[in-house]
Structures are given as structure tokens and as C-alpha cells.
Amino acid sequence: MHKKLTISIDEQVYEGLYKVVGKGSISQFIEDLVRPYVLQDELDAAYKQIAADEEREAEALEWAEALIGDIVDEQG
């Protein structure tokens, strides 16, 4: 079920939304952006989904370890 919400935003922001997202899609665009910040269960599910991606996690670990090497080199 959807509820109607009236908000006020800067005119330039509205024009940008209208150009980029389109008149009929602004509400859905804003909902998609806001949803993870207000629905904790969905945020938790997103984190679990990301953590379950083993290839992505391996790449992230490799990247983090490379950063540690950079820091050691700079201090060395």
C-alpha cells in the first residue's frame, strides 16, 4: 500500500530529478534511495547478500591487504 507524501525540495533538485529520472518515476526513485535507511530488516538483508558474494569478498580482502602494504611502505 502506498501513502501520499508532500515534500518541498529546491527547484534545481526537482528539475534534475525530472530530467534524469522522469516525471512518472520520481516517487519510486526517492523510495528506493530512502528504503535502506528506514527499514532495518532490508538493510540487514542487503548486508547479508553482499557478504554471501564470495568473489566480491575475496576482491575486497585483496584490496584491503594492498592498502595495508601501502601504509607500511609509506611509514617504512
C-alpha positions, 0 to 999 in steps of 0.5 A: 500500500502506498501513502501520499507524501508532500515534500518541498525540495529546491527547484534545481533538485526537482528539475534534475530529478525530472530530467534524469529520472522522469516525471512518472518515476520520481516517487519510486526513485526517492523510495528506493534511495530512502528504503535502506535507511528506514527499514532495518530488516532490508538493510540487514538483508542487503548486508547479508547478500553482499557478504554471501558474494564470495568473489566480491569478498575475496576482491575486497580482502585483496584490496584491503591487504594492498592498502595495508602494504601501502601504509607500511611502505609509506611509514617504512 
